[in-house]
Amino acid sequence: MKQLFIDAARGEPTDRPPVWMMRQAGRYLPEYRELREDYSFLEAISTPEVAAEISLQPWERFRPDGVVMYSDILTVLEPLGFSYHLESGVGPVVENPVESPADTERERGDVREELDYVGALLERLTAELGEQAAVLGFAGGPFTLGAYVCEGVSSRSFMEIRRLRAEHPEAFERLLRAFTDVLVEYVTYQEESGADAIQLFDTYAGLLSPSDYREFLLPLHREILEAVDVPTIVFVRNVSGNLELLAESGADVVALDWTVDIGEARKELADEGVAIQGNLDPALLYGEPDTVRERTRNVIAEAGDGGHILNLGHGVDRNTPVENVEAFFEAAKNADDA
């Protein structure tokens, strides 16, 4: 339910945790795979009626409390003049990556005009769902976007942006600033188009040292998250032991990956006034349905009261059995009866 989601995001106690899954609209669903036979990925996300149908497929099956728009974090490359496509087995490929400090000097296009299909999608979802579920927008964070355009492809280490940080710090900051300016406009546009909450995915910001995160990225996260009045969620992988940095971002909710002990995170963040999201290991959805239910109930119990949104610790894997996804949602919705 929409109000349940918003209450939990604001840190208020709820009878049960609201629930959604990162990447819940996607490849693990047979109806998604069938629909995608007629559209490329970029065609699907940029055609509002198709993206709305895909966004609502998990709603029709599981009735999550949050319905996340079907889109991609790389859409915001477009207003800065970067081109990209997806290759099977490779992932996103930036066709004109940053190859020199001069490439970080970008002219910004009109975000609302170039990404109008995102606004149209959110308007469709808002009209369809009303008060039944929260409509969730999202955006990639400036470091993660910068990592992709510097590397050109996905990477474990994203060494190119870290190298840029060391060799050309002014260019590094200029690139992050360019993305931040776009993101402020983008999340504002999402709110205006009907998003009830927005998640900032700066997934790879954990590659920065805590001091570099605090110096270069924390002020930018604050600027982006403070641009909207709806609840906000921040997600960064591999920051166990430095959760207070994410709490300082100004997000209403800190999303946790599965490597974080959610009970300890609750204690650590108790004085920060933020809610938590997460954090079942996506790999556990390959177990038996009864095991999925048990492990999900354990996460709920360890998270405690006072603002918890149930989710996975990262996106649902493409080969996950649908019946196990259903078991995950069932455990959440029956949590108040456990």
N, C-alpha and C positions, 0 to 999 in steps of 0.2 A: 504494500500500500504506500501511496505517496507520502502521507503524513507520517507514517511509521518510519520511513526512510529519513525524512527531514528531521524528525525528533531525535533519532539516533545520531545523525550527523552533527546535531547541535549539542551532543553530549548528554541528552536527557535519558533517563531510564525508560526502557520499553519492555512490554510483556515478553517479547521474543526479539531476537536481532533481525532486522531486515536483511534480505539476501539478494545478491546478484553475483555474476561471475565475469571476470575479465575475459574478453573474447567469447562471450556467451553466444553472440550471433556469428556463426561461422562453420568451419569445415567438419566438425564432428556430427552435424545434423545432415541426414540424407536429403531433406528438402532443400537445404542450402546448396549442396553439391549439384542437385538436379537443376536448380535455377541458374547456377553459375555456368552451366554448359552453354548458355546463350549469351553470356556477358563476360568480358574480361574484368579483372578486378577494378581497374580504373573506370571502366564503363559503369560498373555496378555502384561504386561509391558516388559517382557524379551524376547519377540518374535518380532523382529523389524518390520516385515511386518504387523503383527497384530496391534502393537502400532502405526505404521504409518497410517494405515487405520482409527483407532479410532481418532488420532490427526486431520485427515483431514475431518472427518464427519462434524464438525461445519463449516469448510471452504466451503464445498460443499453446505451447507444450507444458510449461512449468509455472507460469504466473509468478515470475520474480518480482520483487518489490522495486527494483530499478531496471529500466530498459535503456541500455546504452546504444547510442546511435552507431550505425554501421558506417565507419569511416576509417581514416588512417592518420597517424601522427604526422606523416610527411606531406599532407595537403598544404601546410603552410610554407612549403618550399616554393610553391608557385608564385606568390606575390613578391618573392625575392629573386625571381628569375632562374631558379634551379629547375631542371627537368629530371624526372625519374620514371622508372618503370619497374615492374616485378618480373624476376626470372625464376622459373621453377627450380627448386633445389638450391637457389642462391639467395633469394629474398630481394629486397629493394636494391636497385642499382641507380646511383645518381649519375646522370649522363654528362654533366659539366661540373665536376667536383672542384673544390678549392685546391689549387695547385701552387699558389704563391700568395704572399700577403696582400697583393693587390686585388686578389679575387674576393677578399672579405669586404671590399667596398661595394655595397649593393644599393641599388635604387629600389624603393618599395612601391609596388603596385597597390591598387585599391583592394583591400582585403574583402570587403563586403561584395564587391563586384566579381572578383575572381573566384571567391568561395561561396557564391550565392546558393549553390546546390546544398551546402551544409545547413544554411538557414532554412531553406525550403524543406529539408528533411526533418529538422527539429519541429517546425510548424506542423508537419503532418503527424509526427508522433504525439505532440501535445494534444492535437485535436482528437486523435484516436484514443488516447489513454485517459485523458481528463485527470480525475483524482485516483484512478485505479493503481497507478504506479508512477514513480518519479522518472522523468526523462533525463538521462545522463549524457552530458556532453563531455568532451575531453580534448586535450591538446598535448603534444609532445613538449618537453622542456627544452630550454635553449641549449644546454650542454649536449643532450642526446641528439638534437637536430644538427648541432654543429659537428658532432662526432660523425654522423652519417655523411654530411657534405664534405668533410675533410677526408674521410676514408674512401668514400665512393661506394662501398658495400658494407654489409654487416661484418663485425669483427669481435673477437674476444677481448682484445686489449685496446682497440681504437687508439693506437699509438700516434696517428697523424695529428689529431687535435691536441693531444698531450705534448707532442713535439712542437706544435704551433705555440702552445702556451709557454714553452721554455725558450724557443728561439725568437718568437715575434709576439711578445705579450700584448703589444698595442693592437695587433691584428686579431689576436685571440679575443680581446675584450670588445673590439669593434664588431666581430662576428656575433658574439653573444648579445650585444646591444641590438643589432639588427633583428635577430630573432625575437628578442624581448619586445621590441616595439610592435612587431607583427602580432605576437601572441597576446599582448594587452588588447589590441583591437579585435582579435579573433575571439577571445573568451567573452568580451563584452558583447560581440555580435551573437554568440551562442546564447547568452543570457537573454538578450532582446528577442531572440527567436523562440524562446520557450524552455530552455534548459533549466531544470530544477536544481541541478548540482553539476559541478564540473571537476573532473580529475585531471591533474597535471602529471603526466608520465615523464619524469626526467630519469628514466630507468638506469642510465649508465653514469649518472652523476656520482655514484659510489666509487668510480675509478679515480676521482679526485681525492687528495688528502683532505682531512677535516679542515685544516687551515685554509687550503685553497677553496674549498666549498664555502667556508664562511666569508672569505674575502671577495671572491669573484661571483659566486652563484647565489648565495643566500639573499642579497639585496634584490636580485632579479626575480627570484621566486616570490619574494614579498610583493614586488611591484605587480606581477601578473595576478597573484591571488587576491590582492587588495582591489583589483580593478572591478570585481563583481560583488554583488550582494547576496548571491545564492551560496549555499554551502560548498566548500571546496575540499578536495582530497589531494594529497601529494603522495606520490609513489616513487621511491628510489630503491634499487636493489643493493644488497650487500652493505648496509649501514648499521648492522648490529653493533651496539656499543656507542653509537653516535645519534641515537634517535632524538636527542634534545635539539640537534641541529635542524631536523625536519620540523619539530614543534615550533622552532623560532621562525619558520617560514610564514607563519600566519594562517596556515591551512586549518580548517575546522577538524579535519580527520587526517591521521597519519596511517597510510596503508602499509602493511607489513608483508614481507616475503616469508616463505615457509622456514627460512633458517633462523628466524627470530622466535624466541620463546614468548608467546603472546601474553602469558601471565606475568612474566617479568617486565614486558613492555608496558603492560597496564600500570604496574607499580612505578616504573620509571617515568611515565608520562602523567601520572595522577595529579601532580602539582602544576602541570602545564596547561590544563584546561582544554585538552584536545581529545576527541574520540579516536577510536582505532578501527581499522578495517583489516580483515583477513581471517586466517592465513593458512588454510589447509594446503598441504603439498599436492599440486595437481597430479603427481604420479600415483597418489593413493586412490584416485578415481579409477585405476585399473584393478582394484581389488574386488572382492565380492560386495554386492550391495549392502549386506548387513555390516560389513566392515566399514564401508563408506559412512553409513549412518552412525556407527559407534565413534569413529574418529572425528566426524563432524560435531557430534554432541560433546566430545572432549574439548574441541576448540571453543565451543560456545561456553562451556563451564569454566574454562581457564580464563577466558576474556572477561568474565564477570559482567556486572551491571555498569551503567553510567555512560553509555554510548559505544555500541559495538555494531558494525556492519559486517555481516558474514560474507566472506569471499574466499577465493583461492589465494595462494601466495604468489601466483602469476597467472597467465592465461591458461584456459583449458586446452589440453593437447588435442590435436586433430583426430587421433584414433581412439579417443575416449569412448567407451560404450555409453550409449544414450541412457540406458537403464541406470547406470551409476550416477549420471548427472541428475536424473530424477530422484535417486536416493539422497543425494546431497540436498536438494531443495526440500524434500520431504522432511528430512531431519531438522532443517531450520524452521519449517513451518509448524512442526510439532514440538518445538523446544519448550514451549510453556506447559506442555503436558508431561514432559519427561520427569 
